[in-house]
Each structure stands twice: as structure tokens, then as C-alpha cells.
Amino acid sequence: MDHTILSTRQREVLDLIVQGRSNKEIARALRISEFTVKEHVRGIFRKLGVTCRAAAAATGALSGTNIFQIMPPRLQYSYDVRVGF
């Protein structure tokens, strides 16, 4: 499927869906209303031919969204073990 059919704003919303963000979180991040987010989500579903967020996220992830670039890195802890007195 050609994902260039999504508008720039729809692509931004889809990227945030891939991150697992809620409509409220998306609205805050993009500084738009939740109603507007819902309209974009409906448009994304229609254009991608999907019926749920999981399918849209999977399609978005497969279409070039690099999930490792958009998700914050996990904290990694390292311990310095010193042996000797």
C-alpha cells in the first residue's frame, strides 16, 4: 500500500500511534484538540484500510517509521564492581 496518501499531519498522528500514545497524549503533543485527533485517526484508518489502532500502528511501523528513533531509550544500569582492598 502507498503510505504517501497520508497527509503530513496524519503521518505525525500515525507516528504517535506507533509509539502507543493515547488520543489525549497526541492532542497535547501536537497542540490540537482531541476531536481533531479522532478525525485524523478516522482518516488514517480509512486510507490504510484498517479498523483498529493496532493494525494502523503495525502498518505505520512497517511503512518506514523507525520505532527505535521515536521511542526514548530505556535506561540501562551498569554496576562497577571493584574487587580488592
PDB file with one MODEL, atoms N, CA, C and O in Angstrom:
MODEL        1
ATOM      1  N   MET A   1       0.840  -1.178   0.000  1.00  0.00           N
ATOM      2  CA  MET A   1       0.000   0.000   0.000  1.00  0.00           C
ATOM      3  C   MET A   1       0.888   1.246   0.000  1.00  0.00           C
ATOM      4  O   MET A   1       1.937   1.260   0.644  1.00  0.00           O
ATOM      5  N   ASP A   2       0.484   2.261  -0.699  1.00  0.00           N
ATOM      6  CA  ASP A   2       1.229   3.505  -0.800  1.00  0.00           C
ATOM      7  C   ASP A   2       0.868   4.407   0.374  1.00  0.00           C
ATOM      8  O   ASP A   2      -0.233   4.956   0.423  1.00  0.00           O
ATOM      9  N   HIS A   3       1.803   4.562   1.329  1.00  0.00           N
ATOM     10  CA  HIS A   3       1.517   5.349   2.522  1.00  0.00           C
ATOM     11  C   HIS A   3       1.736   6.838   2.311  1.00  0.00           C
ATOM     12  O   HIS A   3       1.562   7.625   3.242  1.00  0.00           O
ATOM     13  N   THR A   4       2.111   7.233   1.111  1.00  0.00           N
ATOM     14  CA  THR A   4       2.252   8.652   0.827  1.00  0.00           C
ATOM     15  C   THR A   4       0.886   9.309   0.702  1.00  0.00           C
ATOM     16  O   THR A   4       0.797  10.529   0.569  1.00  0.00           O
ATOM     17  N   ILE A   5      -0.186   8.511   0.743  1.00  0.00           N
ATOM     18  CA  ILE A   5      -1.529   9.069   0.669  1.00  0.00           C
ATOM     19  C   ILE A   5      -1.914   9.791   1.952  1.00  0.00           C
ATOM     20  O   ILE A   5      -2.885  10.547   1.964  1.00  0.00           O
ATOM     21  N   LEU A   6      -1.178   9.574   3.025  1.00  0.00           N
ATOM     22  CA  LEU A   6      -1.465  10.257   4.282  1.00  0.00           C
ATOM     23  C   LEU A   6      -0.939  11.682   4.228  1.00  0.00           C
ATOM     24  O   LEU A   6       0.138  11.944   3.691  1.00  0.00           O
ATOM     25  N   SER A   7      -1.721  12.601   4.796  1.00  0.00           N
ATOM     26  CA  SER A   7      -1.241  13.981   4.892  1.00  0.00           C
ATOM     27  C   SER A   7      -0.096  14.044   5.901  1.00  0.00           C
ATOM     28  O   SER A   7       0.145  13.092   6.644  1.00  0.00           O
ATOM     29  N   THR A   8       0.591  15.154   5.917  1.00  0.00           N
ATOM     30  CA  THR A   8       1.696  15.327   6.855  1.00  0.00           C
ATOM     31  C   THR A   8       1.206  15.186   8.285  1.00  0.00           C
ATOM     32  O   THR A   8       1.849  14.522   9.099  1.00  0.00           O
ATOM     33  N   ARG A   9       0.078  15.800   8.599  1.00  0.00           N
ATOM     34  CA  ARG A   9      -0.467  15.733   9.954  1.00  0.00           C
ATOM     35  C   ARG A   9      -0.912  14.318  10.294  1.00  0.00           C
ATOM     36  O   ARG A   9      -0.704  13.860  11.418  1.00  0.00           O
ATOM     37  N   GLN A  10      -1.516  13.623   9.346  1.00  0.00           N
ATOM     38  CA  GLN A  10      -1.917  12.237   9.589  1.00  0.00           C
ATOM     39  C   GLN A  10      -0.693  11.370   9.843  1.00  0.00           C
ATOM     40  O   GLN A  10      -0.739  10.462  10.673  1.00  0.00           O
ATOM     41  N   ARG A  11       0.402  11.639   9.136  1.00  0.00           N
ATOM     42  CA  ARG A  11       1.635  10.883   9.353  1.00  0.00           C
ATOM     43  C   ARG A  11       2.183  11.136  10.758  1.00  0.00           C
ATOM     44  O   ARG A  11       2.677  10.218  11.413  1.00  0.00           O
ATOM     45  N   GLU A  12       2.091  12.389  11.216  1.00  0.00           N
ATOM     46  CA  GLU A  12       2.527  12.714  12.575  1.00  0.00           C
ATOM     47  C   GLU A  12       1.684  11.974  13.606  1.00  0.00           C
ATOM     48  O   GLU A  12       2.206  11.433  14.581  1.00  0.00           O
ATOM     49  N   VAL A  13       0.371  11.957  13.379  1.00  0.00           N
ATOM     50  CA  VAL A  13      -0.527  11.239  14.286  1.00  0.00           C
ATOM     51  C   VAL A  13      -0.209   9.749  14.265  1.00  0.00           C
ATOM     52  O   VAL A  13      -0.161   9.112  15.317  1.00  0.00           O
ATOM     53  N   LEU A  14       0.008   9.189  13.083  1.00  0.00           N
ATOM     54  CA  LEU A  14       0.326   7.768  12.967  1.00  0.00           C
ATOM     55  C   LEU A  14       1.639   7.438  13.692  1.00  0.00           C
ATOM     56  O   LEU A  14       1.738   6.403  14.352  1.00  0.00           O
ATOM     57  N   ASP A  15       2.630   8.298  13.572  1.00  0.00           N
ATOM     58  CA  ASP A  15       3.896   8.074  14.277  1.00  0.00           C
ATOM     59  C   ASP A  15       3.674   8.009  15.785  1.00  0.00           C
ATOM     60  O   ASP A  15       4.297   7.198  16.470  1.00  0.00           O
ATOM     61  N   LEU A  16       2.788   8.860  16.303  1.00  0.00           N
ATOM     62  CA  LEU A  16       2.496   8.850  17.736  1.00  0.00           C
ATOM     63  C   LEU A  16       1.660   7.632  18.128  1.00  0.00           C
ATOM     64  O   LEU A  16       1.794   7.122  19.240  1.00  0.00           O
ATOM     65  N   ILE A  17       0.803   7.166  17.229  1.00  0.00           N
ATOM     66  CA  ILE A  17       0.060   5.926  17.482  1.00  0.00           C
ATOM     67  C   ILE A  17       1.037   4.760  17.576  1.00  0.00           C
ATOM     68  O   ILE A  17       0.895   3.895  18.440  1.00  0.00           O
ATOM     69  N   VAL A  18       2.025   4.737  16.693  1.00  0.00           N
ATOM     70  CA  VAL A  18       3.045   3.681  16.718  1.00  0.00           C
ATOM     71  C   VAL A  18       3.760   3.681  18.070  1.00  0.00           C
ATOM     72  O   VAL A  18       4.134   2.620  18.570  1.00  0.00           O
ATOM     73  N   GLN A  19       3.952   4.846  18.659  1.00  0.00           N
ATOM     74  CA  GLN A  19       4.594   4.954  19.965  1.00  0.00           C
ATOM     75  C   GLN A  19       3.686   4.488  21.099  1.00  0.00           C
ATOM     76  O   GLN A  19       4.135   4.329  22.234  1.00  0.00           O
ATOM     77  N   GLY A  20       2.407   4.268  20.790  1.00  0.00           N
ATOM     78  CA  GLY A  20       1.469   3.821  21.816  1.00  0.00           C
ATOM     79  C   GLY A  20       0.790   4.948  22.562  1.00  0.00           C
ATOM     80  O   GLY A  20       0.249   4.735  23.647  1.00  0.00           O
ATOM     81  N   ARG A  21       0.809   6.143  22.000  1.00  0.00           N
ATOM     82  CA  ARG A  21       0.205   7.299  22.658  1.00  0.00           C
ATOM     83  C   ARG A  21      -1.314   7.275  22.532  1.00  0.00           C
ATOM     84  O   ARG A  21      -1.851   6.802  21.531  1.00  0.00           O
ATOM     85  N   SER A  22      -2.000   7.783  23.542  1.00  0.00           N
ATOM     86  CA  SER A  22      -3.457   7.897  23.531  1.00  0.00           C
ATOM     87  C   SER A  22      -3.847   9.143  22.741  1.00  0.00           C
ATOM     88  O   SER A  22      -2.999   9.978  22.424  1.00  0.00           O
ATOM     89  N   ASN A  23      -5.142   9.263  22.425  1.00  0.00           N
ATOM     90  CA  ASN A  23      -5.610  10.452  21.706  1.00  0.00           C
ATOM     91  C   ASN A  23      -5.315  11.715  22.504  1.00  0.00           C
ATOM     92  O   ASN A  23      -4.929  12.737  21.936  1.00  0.00           O
ATOM     93  N   LYS A  24      -5.495  11.646  23.817  1.00  0.00           N
ATOM     94  CA  LYS A  24      -5.232  12.808  24.663  1.00  0.00           C
ATOM     95  C   LYS A  24      -3.752  13.195  24.613  1.00  0.00           C
ATOM     96  O   LYS A  24      -3.423  14.378  24.525  1.00  0.00           O
ATOM     97  N   GLU A  25      -2.873  12.214  24.667  1.00  0.00           N
ATOM     98  CA  GLU A  25      -1.435  12.489  24.594  1.00  0.00           C
ATOM     99  C   GLU A  25      -1.044  13.043  23.233  1.00  0.00           C
ATOM    100  O   GLU A  25      -0.200  13.935  23.139  1.00  0.00           O
ATOM    101  N   ILE A  26      -1.655  12.515  22.182  1.00  0.00           N
ATOM    102  CA  ILE A  26      -1.384  13.012  20.828  1.00  0.00           C
ATOM    103  C   ILE A  26      -1.836  14.458  20.708  1.00  0.00           C
ATOM    104  O   ILE A  26      -1.124  15.295  20.152  1.00  0.00           O
ATOM    105  N   ALA A  27      -3.025  14.750  21.233  1.00  0.00           N
ATOM    106  CA  ALA A  27      -3.549  16.118  21.178  1.00  0.00           C
ATOM    107  C   ALA A  27      -2.605  17.091  21.881  1.00  0.00           C
ATOM    108  O   ALA A  27      -2.334  18.177  21.370  1.00  0.00           O
ATOM    109  N   ARG A  28      -2.111  16.703  23.038  1.00  0.00           N
ATOM    110  CA  ARG A  28      -1.175  17.571  23.772  1.00  0.00           C
ATOM    111  C   ARG A  28       0.128  17.758  23.005  1.00  0.00           C
ATOM    112  O   ARG A  28       0.647  18.871  22.912  1.00  0.00           O
ATOM    113  N   ALA A  29       0.654  16.665  22.457  1.00  0.00           N
ATOM    114  CA  ALA A  29       1.939  16.731  21.747  1.00  0.00           C
ATOM    115  C   ALA A  29       1.851  17.613  20.507  1.00  0.00           C
ATOM    116  O   ALA A  29       2.790  18.345  20.193  1.00  0.00           O
ATOM    117  N   LEU A  30       0.712  17.545  19.797  1.00  0.00           N
ATOM    118  CA  LEU A  30       0.568  18.291  18.546  1.00  0.00           C
ATOM    119  C   LEU A  30      -0.159  19.623  18.730  1.00  0.00           C
ATOM    120  O   LEU A  30      -0.316  20.394  17.783  1.00  0.00           O
ATOM    121  N   ARG A  31      -0.602  19.882  19.971  1.00  0.00           N
ATOM    122  CA  ARG A  31      -1.324  21.119  20.284  1.00  0.00           C
ATOM    123  C   ARG A  31      -2.580  21.288  19.436  1.00  0.00           C
ATOM    124  O   ARG A  31      -2.832  22.342  18.852  1.00  0.00           O
ATOM    125  N   ILE A  32      -3.356  20.208  19.392  1.00  0.00           N
ATOM    126  CA  ILE A  32      -4.648  20.231  18.706  1.00  0.00           C
ATOM    127  C   ILE A  32      -5.672  19.606  19.640  1.00  0.00           C
ATOM    128  O   ILE A  32      -5.305  19.028  20.663  1.00  0.00           O
ATOM    129  N   SER A  33      -6.954  19.716  19.301  1.00  0.00           N
ATOM    130  CA  SER A  33      -7.991  19.155  20.169  1.00  0.00           C
ATOM    131  C   SER A  33      -8.078  17.636  20.009  1.00  0.00           C
ATOM    132  O   SER A  33      -7.649  17.071  19.003  1.00  0.00           O
ATOM    133  N   GLU A  34      -8.644  16.998  21.029  1.00  0.00           N
ATOM    134  CA  GLU A  34      -8.848  15.550  20.945  1.00  0.00           C
ATOM    135  C   GLU A  34      -9.799  15.197  19.804  1.00  0.00           C
ATOM    136  O   GLU A  34      -9.635  14.165  19.153  1.00  0.00           O
ATOM    137  N   PHE A  35     -10.785  16.047  19.563  1.00  0.00           N
ATOM    138  CA  PHE A  35     -11.716  15.823  18.459  1.00  0.00           C
ATOM    139  C   PHE A  35     -10.964  15.793  17.135  1.00  0.00           C
ATOM    140  O   PHE A  35     -11.231  14.941  16.287  1.00  0.00           O
ATOM    141  N   THR A  36     -10.028  16.716  16.954  1.00  0.00           N
ATOM    142  CA  THR A  36      -9.238  16.761  15.721  1.00  0.00           C
ATOM    143  C   THR A  36      -8.387  15.509  15.585  1.00  0.00           C
ATOM    144  O   THR A  36      -8.237  14.974  14.486  1.00  0.00           O
ATOM    145  N   VAL A  37      -7.831  15.042  16.692  1.00  0.00           N
ATOM    146  CA  VAL A  37      -7.048  13.798  16.662  1.00  0.00           C
ATOM    147  C   VAL A  37      -7.944  12.652  16.206  1.00  0.00           C
ATOM    148  O   VAL A  37      -7.542  11.849  15.364  1.00  0.00           O
ATOM    149  N   LYS A  38      -9.149  12.571  16.754  1.00  0.00           N
ATOM    150  CA  LYS A  38     -10.078  11.499  16.381  1.00  0.00           C
ATOM    151  C   LYS A  38     -10.407  11.548  14.890  1.00  0.00           C
ATOM    152  O   LYS A  38     -10.522  10.508  14.242  1.00  0.00           O
ATOM    153  N   GLU A  39     -10.556  12.743  14.355  1.00  0.00           N
ATOM    154  CA  GLU A  39     -10.813  12.889  12.917  1.00  0.00           C
ATOM    155  C   GLU A  39      -9.616  12.398  12.104  1.00  0.00           C
ATOM    156  O   GLU A  39      -9.790  11.715  11.095  1.00  0.00           O
ATOM    157  N   HIS A  40      -8.418  12.737  12.533  1.00  0.00           N
ATOM    158  CA  HIS A  40      -7.221  12.262  11.837  1.00  0.00           C
ATOM    159  C   HIS A  40      -7.114  10.743  11.914  1.00  0.00           C
ATOM    160  O   HIS A  40      -6.768  10.091  10.930  1.00  0.00           O
ATOM    161  N   VAL A  41      -7.413  10.178  13.088  1.00  0.00           N
ATOM    162  CA  VAL A  41      -7.350   8.721  13.257  1.00  0.00           C
ATOM    163  C   VAL A  41      -8.360   8.048  12.322  1.00  0.00           C
ATOM    164  O   VAL A  41      -8.038   7.043  11.688  1.00  0.00           O
ATOM    165  N   ARG A  42      -9.562   8.589  12.233  1.00  0.00           N
ATOM    166  CA  ARG A  42     -10.560   8.031  11.304  1.00  0.00           C
ATOM    167  C   ARG A  42     -10.055   8.072   9.859  1.00  0.00           C
ATOM    168  O   ARG A  42     -10.212   7.111   9.106  1.00  0.00           O
ATOM    169  N   GLY A  43      -9.451   9.195   9.490  1.00  0.00           N
ATOM    170  CA  GLY A  43      -8.905   9.326   8.141  1.00  0.00           C
ATOM    171  C   GLY A  43      -7.779   8.341   7.875  1.00  0.00           C
ATOM    172  O   GLY A  43      -7.682   7.774   6.787  1.00  0.00           O
ATOM    173  N   ILE A  44      -6.931   8.140   8.874  1.00  0.00           N
ATOM    174  CA  ILE A  44      -5.826   7.176   8.750  1.00  0.00           C
ATOM    175  C   ILE A  44      -6.390   5.775   8.560  1.00  0.00           C
ATOM    176  O   ILE A  44      -5.950   5.042   7.674  1.00  0.00           O
ATOM    177  N   PHE A  45      -7.363   5.399   9.389  1.00  0.00           N
ATOM    178  CA  PHE A  45      -7.984   4.073   9.270  1.00  0.00           C
ATOM    179  C   PHE A  45      -8.559   3.873   7.877  1.00  0.00           C
ATOM    180  O   PHE A  45      -8.354   2.832   7.252  1.00  0.00           O
ATOM    181  N   ARG A  46      -9.282   4.883   7.394  1.00  0.00           N
ATOM    182  CA  ARG A  46      -9.927   4.783   6.074  1.00  0.00           C
ATOM    183  C   ARG A  46      -8.875   4.636   4.969  1.00  0.00           C
ATOM    184  O   ARG A  46      -9.006   3.781   4.093  1.00  0.00           O
ATOM    185  N   LYS A  47      -7.840   5.465   5.014  1.00  0.00           N
ATOM    186  CA  LYS A  47      -6.832   5.437   3.955  1.00  0.00           C
ATOM    187  C   LYS A  47      -5.980   4.175   3.982  1.00  0.00           C
ATOM    188  O   LYS A  47      -5.561   3.684   2.934  1.00  0.00           O
ATOM    189  N   LEU A  48      -5.719   3.643   5.191  1.00  0.00           N
ATOM    190  CA  LEU A  48      -4.907   2.434   5.297  1.00  0.00           C
ATOM    191  C   LEU A  48      -5.735   1.159   5.179  1.00  0.00           C
ATOM    192  O   LEU A  48      -5.186   0.069   5.019  1.00  0.00           O
ATOM    193  N   GLY A  49      -7.058   1.298   5.257  1.00  0.00           N
ATOM    194  CA  GLY A  49      -7.930   0.128   5.156  1.00  0.00           C
ATOM    195  C   GLY A  49      -7.875  -0.752   6.389  1.00  0.00           C
ATOM    196  O   GLY A  49      -7.959  -1.976   6.288  1.00  0.00           O
ATOM    197  N   VAL A  50      -7.733  -0.127   7.564  1.00  0.00           N
ATOM    198  CA  VAL A  50      -7.692  -0.873   8.822  1.00  0.00           C
ATOM    199  C   VAL A  50      -8.853  -0.435   9.706  1.00  0.00           C
ATOM    200  O   VAL A  50      -9.513   0.568   9.437  1.00  0.00           O
ATOM    201  N   THR A  51      -9.092  -1.215  10.777  1.00  0.00           N
ATOM    202  CA  THR A  51     -10.220  -0.905  11.655  1.00  0.00           C
ATOM    203  C   THR A  51      -9.829  -0.699  13.117  1.00  0.00           C
ATOM    204  O   THR A  51     -10.691  -0.435  13.955  1.00  0.00           O
ATOM    205  N   CYS A  52      -8.539  -0.818  13.431  1.00  0.00           N
ATOM    206  CA  CYS A  52      -8.134  -0.621  14.829  1.00  0.00           C
ATOM    207  C   CYS A  52      -6.739   0.006  14.892  1.00  0.00           C
ATOM    208  O   CYS A  52      -5.983  -0.012  13.920  1.00  0.00           O
ATOM    209  N   ARG A  53      -6.422   0.562  16.065  1.00  0.00           N
ATOM    210  CA  ARG A  53      -5.137   1.242  16.270  1.00  0.00           C
ATOM    211  C   ARG A  53      -3.956   0.294  16.105  1.00  0.00           C
ATOM    212  O   ARG A  53      -2.915   0.674  15.569  1.00  0.00           O
ATOM    213  N   ALA A  54      -4.122  -0.941  16.569  1.00  0.00           N
ATOM    214  CA  ALA A  54      -3.021  -1.907  16.476  1.00  0.00           C
ATOM    215  C   ALA A  54      -2.652  -2.164  15.013  1.00  0.00           C
ATOM    216  O   ALA A  54      -1.473  -2.219  14.663  1.00  0.00           O
ATOM    217  N   ALA A  55      -3.660  -2.318  14.175  1.00  0.00           N
ATOM    218  CA  ALA A  55      -3.394  -2.544  12.748  1.00  0.00           C
ATOM    219  C   ALA A  55      -2.760  -1.306  12.115  1.00  0.00           C
ATOM    220  O   ALA A  55      -1.854  -1.418  11.289  1.00  0.00           O
ATOM    221  N   ALA A  56      -3.240  -0.132  12.507  1.00  0.00           N
ATOM    222  CA  ALA A  56      -2.657   1.105  11.983  1.00  0.00           C
ATOM    223  C   ALA A  56      -1.207   1.244  12.438  1.00  0.00           C
ATOM    224  O   ALA A  56      -0.341   1.635  11.655  1.00  0.00           O
ATOM    225  N   ALA A  57      -0.944   0.922  13.704  1.00  0.00           N
ATOM    226  CA  ALA A  57       0.420   1.007  14.236  1.00  0.00           C
ATOM    227  C   ALA A  57       1.342   0.026  13.523  1.00  0.00           C
ATOM    228  O   ALA A  57       2.479   0.362  13.192  1.00  0.00           O
ATOM    229  N   ALA A  58       0.844  -1.193  13.288  1.00  0.00           N
ATOM    230  CA  ALA A  58       1.656  -2.189  12.587  1.00  0.00           C
ATOM    231  C   ALA A  58       1.952  -1.727  11.163  1.00  0.00           C
ATOM    232  O   ALA A  58       3.074  -1.871  10.679  1.00  0.00           O
ATOM    233  N   THR A  59       0.956  -1.178  10.504  1.00  0.00           N
ATOM    234  CA  THR A  59       1.138  -0.681   9.146  1.00  0.00           C
ATOM    235  C   THR A  59       2.114   0.490   9.136  1.00  0.00           C
ATOM    236  O   THR A  59       2.973   0.587   8.260  1.00  0.00           O
ATOM    237  N   GLY A  60       1.975   1.379  10.117  1.00  0.00           N
ATOM    238  CA  GLY A  60       2.874   2.527  10.226  1.00  0.00           C
ATOM    239  C   GLY A  60       4.296   2.101  10.495  1.00  0.00           C
ATOM    240  O   GLY A  60       5.234   2.659   9.927  1.00  0.00           O
ATOM    241  N   ALA A  61       4.466   1.106  11.365  1.00  0.00           N
ATOM    242  CA  ALA A  61       5.804   0.620  11.692  1.00  0.00           C
ATOM    243  C   ALA A  61       6.456  -0.030  10.480  1.00  0.00           C
ATOM    244  O   ALA A  61       7.661   0.102  10.270  1.00  0.00           O
ATOM    245  N   LEU A  62       5.659  -0.729   9.686  1.00  0.00           N
ATOM    246  CA  LEU A  62       6.195  -1.402   8.503  1.00  0.00           C
ATOM    247  C   LEU A  62       6.477  -0.443   7.360  1.00  0.00           C
ATOM    248  O   LEU A  62       7.243  -0.756   6.448  1.00  0.00           O
ATOM    249  N   SER A  63       5.848   0.739   7.414  1.00  0.00           N
ATOM    250  CA  SER A  63       5.986   1.669   6.294  1.00  0.00           C
ATOM    251  C   SER A  63       7.160   2.621   6.423  1.00  0.00           C
ATOM    252  O   SER A  63       7.294   3.559   5.638  1.00  0.00           O
ATOM    253  N   GLY A  64       8.005   2.383   7.407  1.00  0.00           N
ATOM    254  CA  GLY A  64       9.190   3.222   7.477  1.00  0.00           C
ATOM    255  C   GLY A  64       9.360   3.970   8.775  1.00  0.00           C
ATOM    256  O   GLY A  64      10.382   4.630   8.964  1.00  0.00           O
ATOM    257  N   THR A  65       8.405   3.895   9.674  1.00  0.00           N
ATOM    258  CA  THR A  65       8.588   4.541  10.963  1.00  0.00           C
ATOM    259  C   THR A  65       9.598   3.722  11.740  1.00  0.00           C
ATOM    260  O   THR A  65       9.366   2.549  12.034  1.00  0.00           O
ATOM    261  N   ASN A  66      10.696   4.330  12.064  1.00  0.00           N
ATOM    262  CA  ASN A  66      11.719   3.630  12.825  1.00  0.00           C
ATOM    263  C   ASN A  66      11.402   3.789  14.300  1.00  0.00           C
ATOM    264  O   ASN A  66      11.721   4.813  14.904  1.00  0.00           O
ATOM    265  N   ILE A  67      10.777   2.778  14.877  1.00  0.00           N
ATOM    266  CA  ILE A  67      10.307   2.850  16.255  1.00  0.00           C
ATOM    267  C   ILE A  67      11.449   3.092  17.230  1.00  0.00           C
ATOM    268  O   ILE A  67      11.225   3.647  18.306  1.00  0.00           O
ATOM    269  N   PHE A  68      12.655   2.696  16.885  1.00  0.00           N
ATOM    270  CA  PHE A  68      13.779   2.897  17.791  1.00  0.00           C
ATOM    271  C   PHE A  68      14.251   4.353  17.782  1.00  0.00           C
ATOM    272  O   PHE A  68      14.913   4.791  18.723  1.00  0.00           O
ATOM    273  N   GLN A  69      13.924   5.092  16.748  1.00  0.00           N
ATOM    274  CA  GLN A  69      14.281   6.504  16.723  1.00  0.00           C
ATOM    275  C   GLN A  69      13.261   7.350  17.466  1.00  0.00           C
ATOM    276  O   GLN A  69      13.614   8.388  18.026  1.00  0.00           O
ATOM    277  N   ILE A  70      12.001   6.927  17.482  1.00  0.00           N
ATOM    278  CA  ILE A  70      10.976   7.773  18.078  1.00  0.00           C
ATOM    279  C   ILE A  70      10.683   7.433  19.521  1.00  0.00           C
ATOM    280  O   ILE A  70      10.113   8.258  20.235  1.00  0.00           O
ATOM    281  N   MET A  71      11.047   6.258  19.974  1.00  0.00           N
ATOM    282  CA  MET A  71      10.828   5.899  21.361  1.00  0.00           C
ATOM    283  C   MET A  71      12.067   6.256  22.171  1.00  0.00           C
ATOM    284  O   MET A  71      13.192   6.057  21.713  1.00  0.00           O
ATOM    285  N   PRO A  72      11.859   6.783  23.377  1.00  0.00           N
ATOM    286  CA  PRO A  72      13.029   7.106  24.185  1.00  0.00           C
ATOM    287  C   PRO A  72      13.779   5.838  24.568  1.00  0.00           C
ATOM    288  O   PRO A  72      13.158   4.796  24.777  1.00  0.00           O
ATOM    289  N   PRO A  73      15.084   5.909  24.661  1.00  0.00           N
ATOM    290  CA  PRO A  73      15.843   4.715  25.011  1.00  0.00           C
ATOM    291  C   PRO A  73      15.550   4.297  26.443  1.00  0.00           C
ATOM    292  O   PRO A  73      15.282   5.130  27.309  1.00  0.00           O
ATOM    293  N   ARG A  74      15.605   3.013  26.671  1.00  0.00           N
ATOM    294  CA  ARG A  74      15.435   2.510  28.026  1.00  0.00           C
ATOM    295  C   ARG A  74      16.686   2.809  28.823  1.00  0.00           C
ATOM    296  O   ARG A  74      17.801   2.804  28.302  1.00  0.00           O
ATOM    297  N   LEU A  75      16.473   3.066  30.087  1.00  0.00           N
ATOM    298  CA  LEU A  75      17.624   3.299  30.938  1.00  0.00           C
ATOM    299  C   LEU A  75      18.381   1.997  31.125  1.00  0.00           C
ATOM    300  O   LEU A  75      17.789   0.944  31.364  1.00  0.00           O
ATOM    301  N   GLN A  76      19.647   2.081  31.017  1.00  0.00           N
ATOM    302  CA  GLN A  76      20.477   0.907  31.236  1.00  0.00           C
ATOM    303  C   GLN A  76      21.362   1.186  32.437  1.00  0.00           C
ATOM    304  O   GLN A  76      22.054   2.202  32.503  1.00  0.00           O
ATOM    305  N   TYR A  77      21.324   0.289  33.350  1.00  0.00           N
ATOM    306  CA  TYR A  77      22.117   0.444  34.551  1.00  0.00           C
ATOM    307  C   TYR A  77      23.363  -0.411  34.440  1.00  0.00           C
ATOM    308  O   TYR A  77      23.309  -1.547  33.969  1.00  0.00           O
ATOM    309  N   SER A  78      24.448   0.120  34.861  1.00  0.00           N
ATOM    310  CA  SER A  78      25.674  -0.672  34.909  1.00  0.00           C
ATOM    311  C   SER A  78      26.259  -0.519  36.302  1.00  0.00           C
ATOM    312  O   SER A  78      26.149   0.528  36.940  1.00  0.00           O
ATOM    313  N   TYR A  79      26.852  -1.543  36.728  1.00  0.00           N
ATOM    314  CA  TYR A  79      27.442  -1.539  38.064  1.00  0.00           C
ATOM    315  C   TYR A  79      28.937  -1.733  37.928  1.00  0.00           C
ATOM    316  O   TYR A  79      29.407  -2.585  37.174  1.00  0.00           O
ATOM    317  N   ASP A  80      29.660  -0.942  38.660  1.00  0.00           N
ATOM    318  CA  ASP A  80      31.105  -1.037  38.668  1.00  0.00           C
ATOM    319  C   ASP A  80      31.481  -1.886  39.878  1.00  0.00           C
ATOM    320  O   ASP A  80      31.356  -1.445  41.020  1.00  0.00           O
ATOM    321  N   VAL A  81      31.933  -3.078  39.622  1.00  0.00           N
ATOM    322  CA  VAL A  81      32.301  -3.989  40.688  1.00  0.00           C
ATOM    323  C   VAL A  81      33.804  -3.884  40.896  1.00  0.00           C
ATOM    324  O   VAL A  81      34.593  -4.136  39.985  1.00  0.00           O
ATOM    325  N   ARG A  82      34.176  -3.517  42.086  1.00  0.00           N
ATOM    326  CA  ARG A  82      35.601  -3.406  42.400  1.00  0.00           C
ATOM    327  C   ARG A  82      35.973  -4.511  43.365  1.00  0.00           C
ATOM    328  O   ARG A  82      35.358  -4.685  44.417  1.00  0.00           O
ATOM    329  N   VAL A  83      36.965  -5.228  42.987  1.00  0.00           N
ATOM    330  CA  VAL A  83      37.439  -6.329  43.807  1.00  0.00           C
ATOM    331  C   VAL A  83      38.825  -5.988  44.297  1.00  0.00           C
ATOM    332  O   VAL A  83      39.667  -5.522  43.529  1.00  0.00           O
ATOM    333  N   GLY A  84      39.060  -6.213  45.540  1.00  0.00           N
ATOM    334  CA  GLY A  84      40.386  -5.925  46.098  1.00  0.00           C
ATOM    335  C   GLY A  84      40.284  -4.883  47.180  1.00  0.00           C
ATOM    336  O   GLY A  84      39.321  -4.120  47.258  1.00  0.00           O
ATOM    337  N   PHE A  85      41.290  -4.871  48.003  1.00  0.00           N
ATOM    338  CA  PHE A  85      41.258  -3.950  49.133  1.00  0.00           C
ATOM    339  C   PHE A  85      42.451  -3.065  49.147  1.00  0.00           C
ATOM    340  O   PHE A  85      42.586  -2.223  50.035  1.00  0.00           O
TER     341      PHE A  85
ENDMDL
END
